[in-house]
Amino acid sequence: MKGSGRVRINVGGRVFETTASTLASAGRDTMLGAMLDASWNRGGEGGGEGGVEEYFIDRDPECFAVLLDLLRTGALHVPPHVDDGVLCREALYYGVLDRVRAARWGPFDGDRLRLAASVAGSAAGDGTAVRAAPDGGCCVAHGGAVRVYNWVMEERRPVYLDHAPVNDAAYLDEATLLVAARERPGRRDGGVAAFSALTGDLRHRFRVAHDRQARSFTPGALAFDQRCKIFASCKGRFNEYGIGVWDCITGEQADFFYEPPGCALGDADKLQWLDGTNTLMVATMFPRTDSSFISLLDFRDRNVAWSWSDVGTPASLEDKHVLHAIAMEDGRSLCVINQYDDLGFLDIRSNAAGVRWRSRSKLTTRKKKAPHGEETCYPKLAAHGGQIFASTNDTISVFSGPDHVLTSTLRGSDAGAICDFSIGGDRLFALHDEENVVDVWETSPPPVI
């Protein structure tokens, strides 16, 4: 077939005519691009009308029309009668799902996010954590289960870890979901396990050994680096307090960083790998403990490369406990937030530097109160593309520029306070505590000229 020749494709009885160059634009690793390969086992029927080869594909013609138009124009126009789920299925069949996703939204920009959907949770009880998947979907932890959604927010088979309460979840890749569940009294059902994000099937359980014996433990936060290592904060019944490390390829324990005196590692509720310094940020934050602790662990030298705590904070600042922390993308500083929505910055190049607090603009938000008068949803932070994102009650604030100026405020569905949010797959997912609703925020695609 010549690269500039015409191609006739019969899809489910409807005939489409296009050019070889249009099909080639889908990529040689797709089904449509493979049709140009002489060895393709669906060889066209010669002698068609006008000498044009014709191929027959027994699929949905309405969705094929949408996908062919996408290849021709670069724009995605979905008629009202075409279901998103069916279009997703057909795009996956032809190998152009990534093209559909890229056309559906533009490059992630916190200042251009728009609310695309609000999905009500199907599980009883409040959700505790939401995690974005690399392919644009997400998962939501509810008690002893993790609900998994694909990129069109259709629910897949849920993940269960013996019904033990889930502390954290993380996507190792598009098809693999890590789940950390705490041990229940009198049961040895806690730990870290890998599940298929597509089927919910258990793939592997990660064990902790102490004195050459397998030990039960409760994991807290999860993280992983770029060299196939999985990290989890761990606390056990004996001396298994610290950070467990596993090889994600073999599944075997690779290391265990035991908790040194005065450094809270086993109770950590935030882990983040820093590529620039080859260290792991471990943060244990108020009110989980009486004070907040942040450390950078260097596994090459097995030492604490840097640490900070608000123990002994001056009385004038003692109410500014750190509730969440993230490592900035420049690799030189950490961003923290307190219960008064103040942002603070820590210079990790200096062991003597304290928090540089910066008051942010106060927002008019609806505060959800617990029966004893305290807020139940504490602020969370994320950094993406040079921007900082901070959840405060029912909103997410976006800070941009070198001075981190408040540039946008995202307020989604009227479903109560935001207990967690996550960015990934070019989307932002916000989990509302009160109504168990997930808001999906996308960046509007740029106009096609």
Residue pairs with C-beta under 8 A, 6 or more apart in sequence:
1 7
1 20
1 36
1 38
1 44
1 53
2 20
3 20
3 21
3 24
3 36
4 19
4 20
4 21
5 19
5 20
5 52
5 53
6 17
6 18
6 19
6 20
6 50
6 52
7 17
7 18
7 19
7 20
7 23
7 35
7 44
7 52
7 53
7 55
8 15
8 16
8 17
8 48
8 49
8 52
8 53
8 54
8 55
9 15
9 16
9 17
9 18
9 54
9 55
9 56
9 57
9 64
10 16
10 54
10 55
10 56
10 57
11 56
11 57
11 59
11 60
11 61
11 64
12 57
12 58
12 59
12 60
12 61
12 64
13 61
14 61
14 64
14 65
15 54
16 61
16 64
16 65
16 68
17 52
18 68
18 71
18 72
20 36
22 68
22 71
22 72
23 32
23 33
23 35
23 36
23 71
24 33
24 36
25 71
26 32
26 33
26 71
26 94
26 95
26 96
26 99
27 33
27 95
27 96
28 34
28 36
28 37
29 95
30 94
30 95
30 96
31 93
31 94
31 95
32 71
32 94
32 95
32 96
33 95
34 40
35 42
35 44
35 55
42 55
42 57
44 53
44 54
44 55
45 53
45 54
45 55
45 56
46 53
48 54
57 64
59 90
59 93
60 86
60 90
62 79
62 81
62 82
63 82
63 86
63 87
63 90
63 91
64 90
64 94
66 76
66 77
66 78
66 79
66 82
66 87
67 87
67 90
67 91
67 94
67 96
67 100
69 75
69 77
70 76
70 96
70 99
70 100
70 103
71 96
71 99
73 448
74 103
74 448
75 103
75 448
76 100
76 103
76 104
76 445
78 84
78 87
84 152
85 152
85 154
87 100
88 97
88 100
88 150
88 151
88 152
88 154
91 97
91 99
91 100
97 151
101 135
101 136
101 151
101 425
101 426
103 445
104 442
104 445
105 116
105 426
105 427
105 442
105 443
105 444
105 445
106 112
106 443
106 444
106 445
106 446
107 426
107 443
108 384
108 385
108 423
108 426
108 427
108 428
108 443
109 385
109 443
110 384
110 385
110 387
110 389
110 398
110 400
110 407
110 408
110 410
110 428
111 387
111 398
111 400
111 407
111 408
112 443
112 444
113 398
113 408
113 410
113 428
113 441
113 442
113 443
114 441
114 442
114 443
114 444
115 410
115 412
115 413
115 439
115 440
115 441
116 427
116 440
116 441
116 442
117 153
117 439
117 440
118 412
118 413
118 415
118 437
118 438
118 439
118 440
119 149
119 153
119 437
119 438
119 440
120 435
120 436
120 437
121 127
121 140
121 142
121 147
121 436
121 437
121 438
122 147
122 155
123 140
123 142
123 143
123 145
123 147
123 158
123 436
124 142
124 143
125 142
125 143
125 436
126 142
126 419
126 433
126 434
126 436
127 140
127 141
127 142
127 419
127 420
127 431
127 433
127 436
127 438
128 141
128 142
128 143
128 166
128 419
128 420
129 140
129 141
129 166
129 168
129 169
129 420
129 431
130 138
130 139
130 140
130 141
130 420
130 421
130 422
130 429
130 430
130 431
130 438
131 138
131 139
131 140
131 141
131 169
131 170
131 171
131 422
131 424
131 429
132 138
132 171
132 422
132 423
132 424
132 425
132 427
132 428
132 429
133 139
133 151
133 171
133 174
133 197
133 424
133 425
134 171
134 173
134 174
134 424
134 425
135 150
135 151
135 174
135 425
136 151
136 425
136 426
136 427
137 148
137 149
137 150
137 151
137 153
137 425
138 149
138 153
138 422
138 424
138 425
138 427
138 429
138 438
138 440
139 146
139 147
139 148
139 149
139 159
139 169
139 171
139 177
139 197
140 146
140 147
140 149
140 431
140 438
141 147
141 166
141 168
141 169
141 179
142 166
142 436
143 163
143 165
143 166
144 160
144 161
144 162
144 163
144 164
144 165
144 166
144 181
145 158
145 159
145 160
145 163
145 166
146 158
146 159
146 160
146 166
146 169
146 177
146 179
146 195
147 155
147 158
148 155
148 156
148 157
148 158
148 159
148 177
148 197
148 200
149 155
149 156
149 438
150 156
151 425
153 438
153 440
156 197
156 198
156 199
156 200
157 199
157 200
158 200
159 177
159 179
159 195
159 197
159 200
160 200
161 179
161 181
161 189
161 191
161 193
162 181
162 187
162 189
163 189
164 181
164 182
164 183
164 184
164 187
164 189
164 190
165 181
165 182
165 184
166 179
166 180
166 181
167 180
167 181
167 182
167 218
167 219
167 220
167 221
168 179
168 180
168 219
168 220
168 221
168 222
168 232
169 177
169 178
169 179
169 180
169 222
170 177
170 178
170 222
170 223
170 224
171 177
171 178
171 197
171 424
172 178
172 194
172 224
172 230
172 248
174 197
175 196
175 197
175 198
176 194
176 195
176 196
176 197
176 203
177 194
177 195
177 196
177 197
178 192
178 193
178 194
178 195
178 222
178 224
178 230
179 192
179 193
179 194
179 195
180 191
180 192
180 219
180 220
180 221
180 222
180 232
181 189
181 190
181 191
181 193
181 219
182 190
182 218
182 219
183 189
183 190
183 191
183 216
183 217
183 218
184 190
188 216
190 216
190 217
190 218
190 219
191 205
191 206
191 207
191 208
191 216
191 217
191 219
192 205
192 206
192 219
192 222
192 230
192 232
192 244
192 246
193 202
193 203
193 204
193 205
193 206
194 202
194 203
194 204
194 206
194 248
194 251
195 201
195 202
195 203
196 203
204 251
206 230
206 232
206 244
206 246
206 251
206 253
207 214
207 253
208 214
208 215
208 217
208 234
208 236
208 240
208 244
208 253
208 256
209 215
209 253
210 236
210 238
210 239
210 240
210 256
215 236
215 237
215 238
215 240
216 236
216 237
217 234
217 235
217 236
217 237
217 240
217 244
218 234
218 235
218 236
219 232
219 233
219 234
219 244
220 232
220 233
220 234
220 235
220 266
220 267
220 268
220 269
221 232
221 233
221 268
221 269
221 270
221 271
222 230
222 231
222 232
222 271
223 230
223 231
223 232
223 271
223 272
223 273
223 280
224 230
224 231
224 248
224 273
225 231
225 273
225 275
225 280
226 273
226 275
228 247
228 248
228 249
229 245
229 246
229 247
229 248
229 254
230 245
230 246
230 247
230 248
231 243
231 244
231 245
231 271
231 273
231 280
232 243
232 244
232 271
233 242
233 243
233 244
233 265
233 266
233 267
233 268
233 269
233 271
233 282
233 284
234 240
234 241
234 242
234 243
234 244
234 256
234 266
235 241
235 266
235 267
239 258
240 256
240 266
241 258
241 259
241 265
241 266
242 256
242 257
242 258
242 259
242 265
242 266
243 256
243 257
243 265
243 268
243 271
243 280
243 282
243 297
244 253
244 255
244 256
245 253
245 254
245 255
245 256
245 257
245 299
246 252
246 253
246 254
247 254
255 299
257 265
257 297
257 299
257 302
259 265
259 266
260 304
263 293
263 295
263 304
263 307
264 284
264 289
264 293
265 282
265 284
265 295
265 297
267 284
267 288
267 289
268 282
268 283
268 284
269 283
269 284
269 285
269 288
270 281
270 282
270 283
270 284
270 285
270 324
270 325
270 326
271 280
271 281
271 282
271 283
272 280
272 281
272 283
272 326
272 327
273 279
273 280
273 281
274 280
274 281
274 296
274 327
274 331
275 331
276 331
277 296
277 298
277 305
277 331
277 348
278 298
278 300
279 296
279 297
279 298
279 305
279 306
280 296
280 297
280 299
281 294
281 295
281 296
281 325
281 327
281 334
282 293
282 294
282 295
282 296
282 297
283 292
283 293
283 294
283 295
283 322
283 324
283 325
284 292
284 293
284 294
285 292
285 293
285 321
285 322
285 323
285 324
285 325
286 292
286 310
286 321
286 322
286 323
287 321
291 309
291 310
291 311
291 321
292 309
292 310
292 321
292 322
292 323
292 325
293 307
293 308
293 309
294 307
294 308
294 309
294 322
294 325
294 334
294 336
294 346
295 304
295 306
295 307
295 308
296 304
296 305
296 306
296 307
296 348
297 303
297 304
297 305
298 304
298 305
306 348
306 351
307 351
308 346
308 354
308 355
310 320
310 321
310 322
310 355
313 320
317 357
319 338
319 339
319 340
320 338
320 339
320 340
320 342
320 344
320 355
320 357
321 338
321 339
322 336
322 337
322 338
322 344
322 355
323 336
323 337
323 338
323 339
323 378
323 379
324 336
324 337
324 378
324 379
324 380
324 381
325 334
325 335
325 336
325 337
325 381
326 334
326 335
326 381
326 382
326 383
326 388
327 333
327 334
327 348
327 383
328 334
328 335
328 345
328 383
329 383
329 386
332 347
332 348
332 349
333 345
333 346
333 347
333 348
334 345
334 346
334 348
335 343
335 344
335 345
335 381
335 383
335 388
336 343
336 344
336 345
336 346
336 355
336 381
337 343
337 344
337 379
337 380
337 381
337 390
338 344
338 357
339 375
339 378
339 379
341 360
341 362
341 363
341 379
341 390
341 392
342 357
342 358
342 359
342 360
343 357
343 358
343 360
343 388
343 390
343 399
343 404
344 355
344 356
344 357
344 358
345 355
345 356
345 358
346 353
346 354
346 355
346 356
347 353
358 404
360 390
360 397
360 399
360 406
361 397
361 406
363 392
363 393
363 395
363 397
363 409
365 392
365 393
365 394
365 395
366 393
366 394
366 416
366 417
367 375
367 393
367 417
368 375
368 376
368 377
368 393
368 394
368 416
368 417
368 433
368 434
369 375
369 376
370 376
375 393
375 417
376 417
376 419
376 433
377 391
377 393
377 417
377 418
377 419
377 433
379 390
379 391
379 392
380 390
380 391
380 418
380 420
380 421
381 388
381 389
381 390
381 391
382 388
382 389
382 421
382 422
382 423
383 389
384 423
386 400
387 398
387 399
387 400
388 398
388 399
388 404
389 396
389 397
389 398
389 399
389 421
389 423
389 428
390 396
390 397
390 399
391 397
391 418
391 420
391 421
391 430
393 417
393 418
394 411
394 412
394 414
394 415
394 416
394 417
394 418
394 432
395 409
395 410
395 411
395 418
396 409
396 410
396 418
396 421
396 428
396 430
397 406
397 408
397 409
397 410
398 406
398 407
398 408
398 409
398 410
399 405
399 406
399 407
400 407
400 408
401 407
410 428
410 430
410 441
412 430
412 432
412 439
412 441
413 432
413 435
413 437
413 439
415 432
415 434
415 435
415 436
415 437
415 439
416 432
416 433
416 434
416 435
417 432
417 433
417 434
418 430
418 431
418 432
418 433
419 431
419 432
419 433
420 430
420 431
421 428
421 429
421 430
421 431
422 428
422 429
423 429
426 442
426 443
427 440
427 441
427 442
428 440
428 441
429 438
429 439
429 440
429 441
430 438
430 439
430 441
431 437
431 438
432 438
432 439
